[in-house]
């Protein structure tokens, strides 16, 4: 699995992907996150293309993003 700083070309090389509990059921329009694969980076991929690339985010940036989403829910 070749990696660069911001992406993983074949996301299927990683295991333990999960979808949000808020995802739209079986529509397939969802992102998947793997927050256990890499210690300092969080890979995110399109659930419709599991063998496609994953974009990685620095762990603190991902935490800030997820935290901000929690603040925007009604």
PQR file of N, CA, C, O and H, with PARSE charges and radii, in Angstrom:
ATOM      1  N   UNK A   1       0.854  -1.173   0.000 -0.4000 1.5000
ATOM      2  CA  UNK A   1       0.000   0.000   0.000 -0.0000 2.0000
ATOM      3  C   UNK A   1       0.897   1.232   0.000  0.5500 1.7000
ATOM      4  O   UNK A   1       1.580   1.503   0.988 -0.5500 1.4000
ATOM      5  N   UNK A   2       0.898   1.962  -1.076 -0.4000 1.5000
ATOM      6  CA  UNK A   2       1.672   3.177  -1.179 -0.0000 2.0000
ATOM      7  C   UNK A   2       0.885   4.329  -0.575  0.5500 1.7000
ATOM      8  O   UNK A   2      -0.301   4.494  -0.862 -0.5500 1.4000
ATOM      9  H   UNK A   2       0.343   1.742  -1.878  0.4000 1.0000
ATOM     10  N   UNK A   3       1.536   5.117   0.253 -0.4000 1.5000
ATOM     11  CA  UNK A   3       0.869   6.256   0.896 -0.0000 2.0000
ATOM     12  C   UNK A   3       1.670   7.518   0.653  0.5500 1.7000
ATOM     13  O   UNK A   3       2.898   7.481   0.573 -0.5500 1.4000
ATOM     14  H   UNK A   3       2.499   4.983   0.486  0.4000 1.0000
ATOM     15  N   UNK A   4       0.976   8.623   0.538 -0.4000 1.5000
ATOM     16  CA  UNK A   4       1.656   9.898   0.641 -0.0000 2.0000
ATOM     17  C   UNK A   4       1.054  10.611   1.835  0.5500 1.7000
ATOM     18  O   UNK A   4       0.269  10.009   2.568 -0.5500 1.4000
ATOM     19  H   UNK A   4      -0.022   8.652   0.604  0.4000 1.0000
ATOM     20  N   UNK A   5       1.386  11.837   2.050 -0.4000 1.5000
ATOM     21  CA  UNK A   5       0.959  12.524   3.261 -0.0000 2.0000
ATOM     22  C   UNK A   5      -0.548  12.736   3.342  0.5500 1.7000
ATOM     23  O   UNK A   5      -1.087  12.812   4.446 -0.5500 1.4000
ATOM     24  H   UNK A   5       2.023  12.325   1.454  0.4000 1.0000
ATOM     25  N   UNK A   6      -1.248  12.833   2.208 -0.4000 1.5000
ATOM     26  CA  UNK A   6      -2.652  13.220   2.236 -0.0000 2.0000
ATOM     27  C   UNK A   6      -3.624  12.217   1.631  0.5500 1.7000
ATOM     28  O   UNK A   6      -4.827  12.476   1.604 -0.5500 1.4000
ATOM     29  H   UNK A   6      -0.810  12.771   1.311  0.4000 1.0000
ATOM     30  N   UNK A   7      -3.142  11.091   1.150 -0.4000 1.5000
ATOM     31  CA  UNK A   7      -4.070  10.133   0.561 -0.0000 2.0000
ATOM     32  C   UNK A   7      -3.507   8.720   0.593  0.5500 1.7000
ATOM     33  O   UNK A   7      -2.307   8.502   0.762 -0.5500 1.4000
ATOM     34  H   UNK A   7      -2.165  10.880   1.172  0.4000 1.0000
ATOM     35  N   UNK A   8      -4.417   7.773   0.423 -0.4000 1.5000
ATOM     36  CA  UNK A   8      -4.076   6.358   0.295 -0.0000 2.0000
ATOM     37  C   UNK A   8      -4.734   5.907  -1.007  0.5500 1.7000
ATOM     38  O   UNK A   8      -5.962   5.909  -1.096 -0.5500 1.4000
ATOM     39  H   UNK A   8      -5.392   7.950   0.285  0.4000 1.0000
ATOM     40  N   UNK A   9      -3.958   5.524  -2.014 -0.4000 1.5000
ATOM     41  CA  UNK A   9      -4.533   5.216  -3.329 -0.0000 2.0000
ATOM     42  C   UNK A   9      -5.580   4.100  -3.322  0.5500 1.7000
ATOM     43  O   UNK A   9      -6.583   4.199  -4.029 -0.5500 1.4000
ATOM     44  H   UNK A   9      -2.961   5.522  -1.942  0.4000 1.0000
ATOM     45  N   UNK A  10      -5.365   3.039  -2.538 -0.4000 1.5000
ATOM     46  CA  UNK A  10      -6.313   1.924  -2.485 -0.0000 2.0000
ATOM     47  C   UNK A  10      -6.788   1.756  -1.045  0.5500 1.7000
ATOM     48  O   UNK A  10      -6.133   1.097  -0.238 -0.5500 1.4000
ATOM     49  H   UNK A  10      -4.550   2.958  -1.964  0.4000 1.0000
ATOM     50  N   UNK A  11      -7.926   2.355  -0.735 -0.4000 1.5000
ATOM     51  CA  UNK A  11      -8.441   2.351   0.632 -0.0000 2.0000
ATOM     52  C   UNK A  11      -8.851   0.970   1.108  0.5500 1.7000
ATOM     53  O   UNK A  11      -8.986   0.755   2.312 -0.5500 1.4000
ATOM     54  H   UNK A  11      -8.458   2.890  -1.391  0.4000 1.0000
ATOM     55  N   UNK A  12      -9.053   0.026   0.194 -0.4000 1.5000
ATOM     56  CA  UNK A  12      -9.449  -1.323   0.607 -0.0000 2.0000
ATOM     57  C   UNK A  12      -8.309  -2.051   1.319  0.5500 1.7000
ATOM     58  O   UNK A  12      -8.531  -3.093   1.936 -0.5500 1.4000
ATOM     59  H   UNK A  12      -8.944   0.201  -0.785  0.4000 1.0000
ATOM     60  N   UNK A  13      -7.105  -1.517   1.241 -0.4000 1.5000
ATOM     61  CA  UNK A  13      -5.977  -2.122   1.932 -0.0000 2.0000
ATOM     62  C   UNK A  13      -6.101  -1.988   3.450  0.5500 1.7000
ATOM     63  O   UNK A  13      -5.432  -2.706   4.192 -0.5500 1.4000
ATOM     64  H   UNK A  13      -6.924  -0.670   0.740  0.4000 1.0000
ATOM     65  N   UNK A  14      -6.945  -1.083   3.906 -0.4000 1.5000
ATOM     66  CA  UNK A  14      -7.182  -0.904   5.337 -0.0000 2.0000
ATOM     67  C   UNK A  14      -8.461  -1.623   5.749  0.5500 1.7000
ATOM     68  O   UNK A  14      -9.387  -1.760   4.950 -0.5500 1.4000
ATOM     69  H   UNK A  14      -7.489  -0.499   3.302  0.4000 1.0000
ATOM     70  N   UNK A  15      -8.509  -2.071   6.975 -0.4000 1.5000
ATOM     71  CA  UNK A  15      -9.718  -2.700   7.509 -0.0000 2.0000
ATOM     72  C   UNK A  15     -10.337  -1.775   8.554  0.5500 1.7000
ATOM     73  O   UNK A  15      -9.767  -0.734   8.879 -0.5500 1.4000
ATOM     74  H   UNK A  15      -7.757  -1.959   7.625  0.4000 1.0000
ATOM     75  N   UNK A  16     -11.474  -2.143   9.065 -0.4000 1.5000
ATOM     76  CA  UNK A  16     -12.167  -1.425  10.148 -0.0000 2.0000
ATOM     77  C   UNK A  16     -12.796  -0.104   9.731  0.5500 1.7000
ATOM     78  O   UNK A  16     -12.821   0.847  10.513 -0.5500 1.4000
ATOM     79  H   UNK A  16     -11.937  -2.988   8.801  0.4000 1.0000
ATOM     80  N   UNK A  17     -13.300  -0.039   8.512 -0.4000 1.5000
ATOM     81  CA  UNK A  17     -14.029   1.146   8.066 -0.0000 2.0000
ATOM     82  C   UNK A  17     -15.405   1.161   8.723  0.5500 1.7000
ATOM     83  O   UNK A  17     -15.987   0.106   8.976 -0.5500 1.4000
ATOM     84  H   UNK A  17     -13.280  -0.811   7.877  0.4000 1.0000
ATOM     85  N   UNK A  18     -15.923   2.351   8.999 -0.4000 1.5000
ATOM     86  CA  UNK A  18     -17.272   2.454   9.555 -0.0000 2.0000
ATOM     87  C   UNK A  18     -17.984   3.669   8.977  0.5500 1.7000
ATOM     88  O   UNK A  18     -17.366   4.674   8.626 -0.5500 1.4000
ATOM     89  H   UNK A  18     -15.451   3.208   8.793  0.4000 1.0000
ATOM     90  N   UNK A  19     -19.306   3.540   8.891 -0.4000 1.5000
ATOM     91  CA  UNK A  19     -20.155   4.643   8.432 -0.0000 2.0000
ATOM     92  C   UNK A  19     -20.773   5.325   9.645  0.5500 1.7000
ATOM     93  O   UNK A  19     -20.885   4.735  10.719 -0.5500 1.4000
ATOM     94  H   UNK A  19     -19.808   2.724   9.176  0.4000 1.0000
ATOM     95  N   UNK A  20     -21.158   6.541   9.458 -0.4000 1.5000
ATOM     96  CA  UNK A  20     -21.868   7.259  10.497 -0.0000 2.0000
ATOM     97  C   UNK A  20     -23.205   6.600  10.773  0.5500 1.7000
ATOM     98  O   UNK A  20     -23.823   6.041   9.867 -0.5500 1.4000
ATOM     99  H   UNK A  20     -21.067   7.021   8.585  0.4000 1.0000
ATOM    100  N   UNK A  21     -23.652   6.661  12.006 -0.4000 1.5000
ATOM    101  CA  UNK A  21     -24.987   6.165  12.337 -0.0000 2.0000
ATOM    102  C   UNK A  21     -26.061   7.049  11.732  0.5500 1.7000
ATOM    103  O   UNK A  21     -27.234   6.678  11.709 -0.5500 1.4000
ATOM    104  H   UNK A  21     -23.149   7.115  12.742  0.4000 1.0000
ATOM    105  N   UNK A  22     -25.670   8.215  11.242 -0.4000 1.5000
ATOM    106  CA  UNK A  22     -26.602   9.133  10.596 -0.0000 2.0000
ATOM    107  C   UNK A  22     -26.657   8.944   9.083  0.5500 1.7000
ATOM    108  O   UNK A  22     -27.350   9.694   8.396 -0.5500 1.4000
ATOM    109  H   UNK A  22     -24.717   8.518  11.261  0.4000 1.0000
ATOM    110  N   UNK A  23     -25.934   7.948   8.551 -0.4000 1.5000
ATOM    111  CA  UNK A  23     -25.916   7.745   7.101 -0.0000 2.0000
ATOM    112  C   UNK A  23     -27.290   7.324   6.595  0.5500 1.7000
ATOM    113  O   UNK A  23     -28.141   6.875   7.364 -0.5500 1.4000
ATOM    114  H   UNK A  23     -25.371   7.338   9.109  0.4000 1.0000
ATOM    115  N   UNK A  24     -27.486   7.472   5.322 -0.4000 1.5000
ATOM    116  CA  UNK A  24     -28.800   7.256   4.713 -0.0000 2.0000
ATOM    117  C   UNK A  24     -29.158   5.816   4.427  0.5500 1.7000
ATOM    118  O   UNK A  24     -29.678   5.542   3.346 -0.5500 1.4000
ATOM    119  H   UNK A  24     -26.795   7.836   4.697  0.4000 1.0000
ATOM    120  N   UNK A  25     -28.921   4.906   5.296 -0.4000 1.5000
ATOM    121  CA  UNK A  25     -29.335   3.521   5.092 -0.0000 2.0000
ATOM    122  C   UNK A  25     -28.574   2.852   3.971  0.5500 1.7000
ATOM    123  O   UNK A  25     -27.343   2.861   3.965 -0.5500 1.4000
ATOM    124  H   UNK A  25     -28.498   5.128   6.174  0.4000 1.0000
ATOM    125  N   UNK A  26     -29.289   2.267   3.015 -0.4000 1.5000
ATOM    126  CA  UNK A  26     -28.649   1.511   1.941 -0.0000 2.0000
ATOM    127  C   UNK A  26     -28.455   2.320   0.666  0.5500 1.7000
ATOM    128  O   UNK A  26     -28.159   1.751  -0.385 -0.5500 1.4000
ATOM    129  H   UNK A  26     -30.289   2.259   3.019  0.4000 1.0000
ATOM    130  N   UNK A  27     -28.616   3.633   0.740 -0.4000 1.5000
ATOM    131  CA  UNK A  27     -28.493   4.444  -0.472 -0.0000 2.0000
ATOM    132  C   UNK A  27     -27.068   4.473  -1.018  0.5500 1.7000
ATOM    133  O   UNK A  27     -26.867   4.747  -2.201 -0.5500 1.4000
ATOM    134  H   UNK A  27     -28.856   4.095   1.593  0.4000 1.0000
ATOM    135  N   UNK A  28     -26.075   4.193  -0.169 -0.4000 1.5000
ATOM    136  CA  UNK A  28     -24.700   4.178  -0.619 -0.0000 2.0000
ATOM    137  C   UNK A  28     -24.048   5.541  -0.687  0.5500 1.7000
ATOM    138  O   UNK A  28     -22.868   5.642  -1.024 -0.5500 1.4000
ATOM    139  H   UNK A  28     -26.239   3.970   0.792  0.4000 1.0000
ATOM    140  N   UNK A  29     -24.779   6.582  -0.378 -0.4000 1.5000
ATOM    141  CA  UNK A  29     -24.235   7.939  -0.421 -0.0000 2.0000
ATOM    142  C   UNK A  29     -23.686   8.313   0.948  0.5500 1.7000
ATOM    143  O   UNK A  29     -24.328   9.025   1.720 -0.5500 1.4000
ATOM    144  H   UNK A  29     -25.737   6.500  -0.104  0.4000 1.0000
ATOM    145  N   UNK A  30     -22.510   7.828   1.228 -0.4000 1.5000
ATOM    146  CA  UNK A  30     -21.971   8.048   2.559 -0.0000 2.0000
ATOM    147  C   UNK A  30     -20.450   8.041   2.518  0.5500 1.7000
ATOM    148  O   UNK A  30     -19.836   7.485   1.608 -0.5500 1.4000
ATOM    149  H   UNK A  30     -21.988   7.250   0.601  0.4000 1.0000
ATOM    150  N   UNK A  31     -19.869   8.664   3.510 -0.4000 1.5000
ATOM    151  CA  UNK A  31     -18.441   8.570   3.720 -0.0000 2.0000
ATOM    152  C   UNK A  31     -18.196   7.525   4.784  0.5500 1.7000
ATOM    153  O   UNK A  31     -19.034   7.295   5.657 -0.5500 1.4000
ATOM    154  H   UNK A  31     -20.368   9.117   4.250  0.4000 1.0000
ATOM    155  N   UNK A  32     -17.041   6.899   4.702 -0.4000 1.5000
ATOM    156  CA  UNK A  32     -16.620   5.969   5.736 -0.0000 2.0000
ATOM    157  C   UNK A  32     -15.319   6.489   6.336  0.5500 1.7000
ATOM    158  O   UNK A  32     -14.491   7.077   5.640 -0.5500 1.4000
ATOM    159  H   UNK A  32     -16.361   7.086   3.994  0.4000 1.0000
ATOM    160  N   UNK A  33     -15.154   6.269   7.612 -0.4000 1.5000
ATOM    161  CA  UNK A  33     -13.966   6.727   8.329 -0.0000 2.0000
ATOM    162  C   UNK A  33     -13.273   5.525   8.955  0.5500 1.7000
ATOM    163  O   UNK A  33     -13.911   4.538   9.319 -0.5500 1.4000
ATOM    164  H   UNK A  33     -15.826   5.791   8.177  0.4000 1.0000
ATOM    165  N   UNK A  34     -11.972   5.630   9.070 -0.4000 1.5000
ATOM    166  CA  UNK A  34     -11.192   4.573   9.692 -0.0000 2.0000
ATOM    167  C   UNK A  34     -10.314   5.239  10.747  0.5500 1.7000
ATOM    168  O   UNK A  34      -9.185   5.639  10.466 -0.5500 1.4000
ATOM    169  H   UNK A  34     -11.454   6.432   8.774  0.4000 1.0000
ATOM    170  N   UNK A  35     -10.835   5.351  11.943 -0.4000 1.5000
ATOM    171  CA  UNK A  35     -10.099   6.065  12.979 -0.0000 2.0000
ATOM    172  C   UNK A  35      -9.215   5.160  13.837  0.5500 1.7000
ATOM    173  O   UNK A  35      -8.818   5.536  14.940 -0.5500 1.4000
ATOM    174  H   UNK A  35     -11.753   5.026  12.171  0.4000 1.0000
ATOM    175  N   UNK A  36      -8.912   3.973  13.327 -0.4000 1.5000
ATOM    176  CA  UNK A  36      -8.014   3.083  14.065 -0.0000 2.0000
ATOM    177  C   UNK A  36      -6.822   2.619  13.233  0.5500 1.7000
ATOM    178  O   UNK A  36      -5.972   1.886  13.738 -0.5500 1.4000
ATOM    179  H   UNK A  36      -9.235   3.667  12.431  0.4000 1.0000
ATOM    180  N   UNK A  37      -6.744   3.026  11.988 -0.4000 1.5000
ATOM    181  CA  UNK A  37      -5.701   2.505  11.095 -0.0000 2.0000
ATOM    182  C   UNK A  37      -4.344   3.175  11.271  0.5500 1.7000
ATOM    183  O   UNK A  37      -3.317   2.497  11.286 -0.5500 1.4000
ATOM    184  H   UNK A  37      -7.435   3.622  11.578  0.4000 1.0000
ATOM    185  N   UNK A  38      -4.331   4.460  11.400 -0.4000 1.5000
ATOM    186  CA  UNK A  38      -3.081   5.214  11.465 -0.0000 2.0000
ATOM    187  C   UNK A  38      -3.083   6.087  12.717  0.5500 1.7000
ATOM    188  O   UNK A  38      -4.111   6.679  13.042 -0.5500 1.4000
ATOM    189  H   UNK A  38      -5.166   5.011  11.388  0.4000 1.0000
ATOM    190  N   UNK A  39      -1.975   6.181  13.416 -0.4000 1.5000
ATOM    191  CA  UNK A  39      -1.983   6.916  14.684 -0.0000 2.0000
ATOM    192  C   UNK A  39      -2.183   8.427  14.562  0.5500 1.7000
ATOM    193  O   UNK A  39      -2.803   9.031  15.437 -0.5500 1.4000
ATOM    194  H   UNK A  39      -1.139   5.699  13.152  0.4000 1.0000
ATOM    195  N   UNK A  40      -1.685   9.037  13.519 -0.4000 1.5000
ATOM    196  CA  UNK A  40      -1.758  10.499  13.444 -0.0000 2.0000
ATOM    197  C   UNK A  40      -2.608  11.015  12.281  0.5500 1.7000
ATOM    198  O   UNK A  40      -2.808  12.224  12.159 -0.5500 1.4000
ATOM    199  H   UNK A  40      -1.182   8.547  12.807  0.4000 1.0000
ATOM    200  N   UNK A  41      -3.107  10.126  11.431 -0.4000 1.5000
ATOM    201  CA  UNK A  41      -3.913  10.517  10.278 -0.0000 2.0000
ATOM    202  C   UNK A  41      -5.226   9.743  10.305  0.5500 1.7000
ATOM    203  O   UNK A  41      -5.253   8.586  10.725 -0.5500 1.4000
ATOM    204  H   UNK A  41      -2.944   9.144  11.530  0.4000 1.0000
ATOM    205  N   UNK A  42      -6.316  10.368   9.859 -0.4000 1.5000
ATOM    206  CA  UNK A  42      -7.627   9.721   9.812 -0.0000 2.0000
ATOM    207  C   UNK A  42      -8.040   9.587   8.345  0.5500 1.7000
ATOM    208  O   UNK A  42      -8.335  10.591   7.697 -0.5500 1.4000
ATOM    209  H   UNK A  42      -6.294  11.308   9.517  0.4000 1.0000
ATOM    210  N   UNK A  43      -8.065   8.361   7.811 -0.4000 1.5000
ATOM    211  CA  UNK A  43      -8.496   8.159   6.426 -0.0000 2.0000
ATOM    212  C   UNK A  43     -10.028   8.237   6.301  0.5500 1.7000
ATOM    213  O   UNK A  43     -10.760   7.759   7.168 -0.5500 1.4000
ATOM    214  H   UNK A  43      -7.826   7.545   8.337  0.4000 1.0000
ATOM    215  N   UNK A  44     -10.484   8.840   5.217 -0.4000 1.5000
ATOM    216  CA  UNK A  44     -11.910   8.955   4.897 -0.0000 2.0000
ATOM    217  C   UNK A  44     -12.079   8.553   3.439  0.5500 1.7000
ATOM    218  O   UNK A  44     -11.310   8.985   2.581 -0.5500 1.4000
ATOM    219  H   UNK A  44      -9.890   9.228   4.512  0.4000 1.0000
ATOM    220  N   UNK A  45     -13.103   7.711   3.150 -0.4000 1.5000
ATOM    221  CA  UNK A  45     -13.310   7.266   1.775 -0.0000 2.0000
ATOM    222  C   UNK A  45     -14.793   7.327   1.417  0.5500 1.7000
ATOM    223  O   UNK A  45     -15.657   7.438   2.286 -0.5500 1.4000
ATOM    224  H   UNK A  45     -13.728   7.359   3.848  0.4000 1.0000
ATOM    225  N   UNK A  46     -15.061   7.251   0.129 -0.4000 1.5000
ATOM    226  CA  UNK A  46     -16.420   7.205  -0.405 -0.0000 2.0000
ATOM    227  C   UNK A  46     -16.906   5.762  -0.306  0.5500 1.7000
ATOM    228  O   UNK A  46     -16.259   4.855  -0.830 -0.5500 1.4000
ATOM    229  H   UNK A  46     -14.359   7.161  -0.577  0.4000 1.0000
ATOM    230  N   UNK A  47     -18.032   5.542   0.357 -0.4000 1.5000
ATOM    231  CA  UNK A  47     -18.524   4.171   0.543 -0.0000 2.0000
ATOM    232  C   UNK A  47     -18.905   3.494  -0.766  0.5500 1.7000
ATOM    233  O   UNK A  47     -18.938   2.265  -0.835 -0.5500 1.4000
ATOM    234  H   UNK A  47     -18.557   6.279   0.783  0.4000 1.0000
ATOM    235  N   UNK A  48     -19.192   4.272  -1.806 -0.4000 1.5000
ATOM    236  CA  UNK A  48     -19.543   3.689  -3.106 -0.0000 2.0000
ATOM    237  C   UNK A  48     -18.317   3.176  -3.847  0.5500 1.7000
ATOM    238  O   UNK A  48     -18.456   2.443  -4.826 -0.5500 1.4000
ATOM    239  H   UNK A  48     -19.165   5.270  -1.750  0.4000 1.0000
ATOM    240  N   UNK A  49     -17.121   3.543  -3.403 -0.4000 1.5000
ATOM    241  CA  UNK A  49     -15.888   3.161  -4.082 -0.0000 2.0000
ATOM    242  C   UNK A  49     -14.856   2.695  -3.040  0.5500 1.7000
ATOM    243  O   UNK A  49     -13.851   3.373  -2.828 -0.5500 1.4000
ATOM    244  H   UNK A  49     -17.008   4.139  -2.608  0.4000 1.0000
ATOM    245  N   UNK A  50     -15.093   1.555  -2.395 -0.4000 1.5000
ATOM    246  CA  UNK A  50     -14.209   1.124  -1.308 -0.0000 2.0000
ATOM    247  C   UNK A  50     -12.775   0.826  -1.724  0.5500 1.7000
ATOM    248  O   UNK A  50     -11.876   0.876  -0.885 -0.5500 1.4000
ATOM    249  H   UNK A  50     -15.910   1.005  -2.567  0.4000 1.0000
ATOM    250  N   UNK A  51     -12.539   0.519  -2.982 -0.4000 1.5000
ATOM    251  CA  UNK A  51     -11.173   0.263  -3.446 -0.0000 2.0000
ATOM    252  C   UNK A  51     -10.529   1.519  -4.007  0.5500 1.7000
ATOM    253  O   UNK A  51      -9.379   1.490  -4.446 -0.5500 1.4000
ATOM    254  H   UNK A  51     -13.269   0.478  -3.664  0.4000 1.0000
ATOM    255  N   UNK A  52     -11.259   2.609  -3.995 -0.4000 1.5000
ATOM    256  CA  UNK A  52     -10.718   3.876  -4.489 -0.0000 2.0000
ATOM    257  C   UNK A  52      -9.832   4.528  -3.445  0.5500 1.7000
ATOM    258  O   UNK A  52      -9.481   3.907  -2.442 -0.5500 1.4000
ATOM    259  H   UNK A  52     -12.193   2.633  -3.640  0.4000 1.0000
ATOM    260  N   UNK A  53      -9.477   5.760  -3.678 -0.4000 1.5000
ATOM    261  CA  UNK A  53      -8.575   6.439  -2.753 -0.0000 2.0000
ATOM    262  C   UNK A  53      -9.278   6.880  -1.468  0.5500 1.7000
ATOM    263  O   UNK A  53     -10.498   7.039  -1.423 -0.5500 1.4000
ATOM    264  H   UNK A  53      -9.762   6.265  -4.493  0.4000 1.0000
ATOM    265  N   UNK A  54      -8.484   7.067  -0.454 -0.4000 1.5000
ATOM    266  CA  UNK A  54      -8.949   7.671   0.792 -0.0000 2.0000
ATOM    267  C   UNK A  54      -8.145   8.952   0.995  0.5500 1.7000
ATOM    268  O   UNK A  54      -6.946   8.996   0.717 -0.5500 1.4000
ATOM    269  H   UNK A  54      -7.493   6.938  -0.491  0.4000 1.0000
ATOM    270  N   UNK A  55      -8.796   9.960   1.468 -0.4000 1.5000
ATOM    271  CA  UNK A  55      -8.123  11.203   1.844 -0.0000 2.0000
ATOM    272  C   UNK A  55      -7.841  11.110   3.331  0.5500 1.7000
ATOM    273  O   UNK A  55      -8.690  10.654   4.096 -0.5500 1.4000
ATOM    274  H   UNK A  55      -9.770   9.925   1.694  0.4000 1.0000
ATOM    275  N   UNK A  56      -6.663  11.535   3.746 -0.4000 1.5000
ATOM    276  CA  UNK A  56      -6.343  11.491   5.160 -0.0000 2.0000
ATOM    277  C   UNK A  56      -6.289  12.900   5.737  0.5500 1.7000
ATOM    278  O   UNK A  56      -5.886  13.856   5.074 -0.5500 1.4000
ATOM    279  H   UNK A  56      -5.973  11.905   3.124  0.4000 1.0000
ATOM    280  N   UNK A  57      -6.704  12.991   6.976 -0.4000 1.5000
ATOM    281  CA  UNK A  57      -6.698  14.251   7.708 -0.0000 2.0000
ATOM    282  C   UNK A  57      -5.857  14.085   8.963  0.5500 1.7000
ATOM    283  O   UNK A  57      -5.825  13.003   9.550 -0.5500 1.4000
ATOM    284  H   UNK A  57      -7.031  12.215   7.514  0.4000 1.0000
ATOM    285  N   UNK A  58      -5.185  15.135   9.373 -0.4000 1.5000
ATOM    286  CA  UNK A  58      -4.473  15.095  10.641 -0.0000 2.0000
ATOM    287  C   UNK A  58      -5.498  14.837  11.741  0.5500 1.7000
ATOM    288  O   UNK A  58      -6.597  15.390  11.708 -0.5500 1.4000
ATOM    289  H   UNK A  58      -5.212  16.013   8.895  0.4000 1.0000
ATOM    290  N   UNK A  59      -5.143  14.002  12.714 -0.4000 1.5000
ATOM    291  CA  UNK A  59      -6.079  13.624  13.772 -0.0000 2.0000
ATOM    292  C   UNK A  59      -6.697  14.842  14.475  0.5500 1.7000
ATOM    293  O   UNK A  59      -7.907  14.838  14.700 -0.5500 1.4000
ATOM    294  H   UNK A  59      -4.250  13.553  12.741  0.4000 1.0000
ATOM    295  N   UNK A  60      -5.932  15.882  14.832 -0.4000 1.5000
ATOM    296  CA  UNK A  60      -6.554  17.040  15.478 -0.0000 2.0000
ATOM    297  C   UNK A  60      -7.547  17.771  14.570  0.5500 1.7000
ATOM    298  O   UNK A  60      -8.558  18.286  15.047 -0.5500 1.4000
ATOM    299  H   UNK A  60      -4.949  15.886  14.650  0.4000 1.0000
ATOM    300  N   UNK A  61      -7.267  17.818  13.276 -0.4000 1.5000
ATOM    301  CA  UNK A  61      -8.190  18.470  12.336 -0.0000 2.0000
ATOM    302  C   UNK A  61      -9.488  17.679  12.221  0.5500 1.7000
ATOM    303  O   UNK A  61     -10.568  18.269  12.172 -0.5500 1.4000
ATOM    304  H   UNK A  61      -6.446  17.399  12.888  0.4000 1.0000
ATOM    305  N   UNK A  62      -9.397  16.352  12.176 -0.4000 1.5000
ATOM    306  CA  UNK A  62     -10.593  15.516  12.099 -0.0000 2.0000
ATOM    307  C   UNK A  62     -11.433  15.669  13.367  0.5500 1.7000
ATOM    308  O   UNK A  62     -12.657  15.776  13.293 -0.5500 1.4000
ATOM    309  H   UNK A  62      -8.521  15.873  12.216  0.4000 1.0000
ATOM    310  N   UNK A  63     -10.779  15.680  14.522 -0.4000 1.5000
ATOM    311  CA  UNK A  63     -11.493  15.859  15.790 -0.0000 2.0000
ATOM    312  C   UNK A  63     -12.213  17.193  15.824  0.5500 1.7000
ATOM    313  O   UNK A  63     -13.360  17.265  16.265 -0.5500 1.4000
ATOM    314  H   UNK A  63      -9.785  15.593  14.581  0.4000 1.0000
ATOM    315  N   UNK A  64     -11.561  18.248  15.366 -0.4000 1.5000
ATOM    316  CA  UNK A  64     -12.193  19.571  15.334 -0.0000 2.0000
ATOM    317  C   UNK A  64     -13.391  19.571  14.388  0.5500 1.7000
ATOM    318  O   UNK A  64     -14.422  20.165  14.702 -0.5500 1.4000
ATOM    319  H   UNK A  64     -10.629  18.190  15.008  0.4000 1.0000
ATOM    320  N   UNK A  65     -13.269  18.922  13.250 -0.4000 1.5000
ATOM    321  CA  UNK A  65     -14.361  18.843  12.285 -0.0000 2.0000
ATOM    322  C   UNK A  65     -15.568  18.123  12.882  0.5500 1.7000
ATOM    323  O   UNK A  65     -16.689  18.628  12.818 -0.5500 1.4000
ATOM    324  H   UNK A  65     -12.431  18.440  12.995  0.4000 1.0000
ATOM    325  N   UNK A  66     -15.340  16.951  13.460 -0.4000 1.5000
ATOM    326  CA  UNK A  66     -16.436  16.171  14.036 -0.0000 2.0000
ATOM    327  C   UNK A  66     -17.074  16.921  15.201  0.5500 1.7000
ATOM    328  O   UNK A  66     -18.295  16.908  15.350 -0.5500 1.4000
ATOM    329  H   UNK A  66     -14.429  16.541  13.512  0.4000 1.0000
ATOM    330  N   UNK A  67     -16.275  17.562  16.010 -0.4000 1.5000
ATOM    331  CA  UNK A  67     -16.795  18.347  17.137 -0.0000 2.0000
ATOM    332  C   UNK A  67     -17.678  19.488  16.636  0.5500 1.7000
ATOM    333  O   UNK A  67     -18.729  19.764  17.215 -0.5500 1.4000
ATOM    334  H   UNK A  67     -15.283  17.573  15.889  0.4000 1.0000
ATOM    335  N   UNK A  68     -17.251  20.148  15.564 -0.4000 1.5000
ATOM    336  CA  UNK A  68     -18.043  21.267  15.026 -0.0000 2.0000
ATOM    337  C   UNK A  68     -19.368  20.778  14.453  0.5500 1.7000
ATOM    338  O   UNK A  68     -20.356  21.510  14.500 -0.5500 1.4000
ATOM    339  H   UNK A  68     -16.398  19.923  15.094  0.4000 1.0000
ATOM    340  N   UNK A  69     -19.417  19.566  13.916 -0.4000 1.5000
ATOM    341  CA  UNK A  69     -20.675  19.024  13.413 -0.0000 2.0000
ATOM    342  C   UNK A  69     -21.667  18.813  14.547  0.5500 1.7000
ATOM    343  O   UNK A  69     -22.864  19.043  14.375 -0.5500 1.4000
ATOM    344  H   UNK A  69     -18.615  18.971  13.878  0.4000 1.0000
ATOM    345  N   UNK A  70     -21.190  18.386  15.681 -0.4000 1.5000
ATOM    346  CA  UNK A  70     -22.048  18.173  16.826 -0.0000 2.0000
ATOM    347  C   UNK A  70     -22.696  19.467  17.298  0.5500 1.7000
ATOM    348  O   UNK A  70     -23.795  19.445  17.852 -0.5500 1.4000
ATOM    349  H   UNK A  70     -20.218  18.200  15.821  0.4000 1.0000
ATOM    350  N   UNK A  71     -22.037  20.571  17.087 -0.4000 1.5000
ATOM    351  CA  UNK A  71     -22.578  21.876  17.488 -0.0000 2.0000
ATOM    352  C   UNK A  71     -23.634  22.391  16.547  0.5500 1.7000
ATOM    353  O   UNK A  71     -24.413  23.266  16.925 -0.5500 1.4000
ATOM    354  H   UNK A  71     -21.144  20.589  16.637  0.4000 1.0000
ATOM    355  N   UNK A  72     -23.691  21.867  15.299 -0.4000 1.5000
ATOM    356  CA  UNK A  72     -24.617  22.393  14.310 -0.0000 2.0000
ATOM    357  C   UNK A  72     -25.937  21.640  14.250  0.5500 1.7000
ATOM    358  O   UNK A  72     -26.849  22.065  13.542 -0.5500 1.4000
ATOM    359  H   UNK A  72     -23.058  21.156  14.992  0.4000 1.0000
ATOM    360  N   UNK A  73     -26.061  20.541  14.969 -0.4000 1.5000
ATOM    361  CA  UNK A  73     -27.318  19.771  14.944 -0.0000 2.0000
ATOM    362  C   UNK A  73     -28.388  20.499  15.722  0.5500 1.7000
ATOM    363  O   UNK A  73     -28.113  21.101  16.759 -0.5500 1.4000
ATOM    364  H   UNK A  73     -25.320  20.196  15.545  0.4000 1.0000
ATOM    365  N   UNK A  74     -29.624  20.444  15.216 -0.4000 1.5000
ATOM    366  CA  UNK A  74     -30.726  21.106  15.919 -0.0000 2.0000
ATOM    367  C   UNK A  74     -31.085  20.403  17.209  0.5500 1.7000
ATOM    368  O   UNK A  74     -31.994  20.838  17.917 -0.5500 1.4000
ATOM    369  H   UNK A  74     -29.847  19.955  14.373  0.4000 1.0000
TER
END
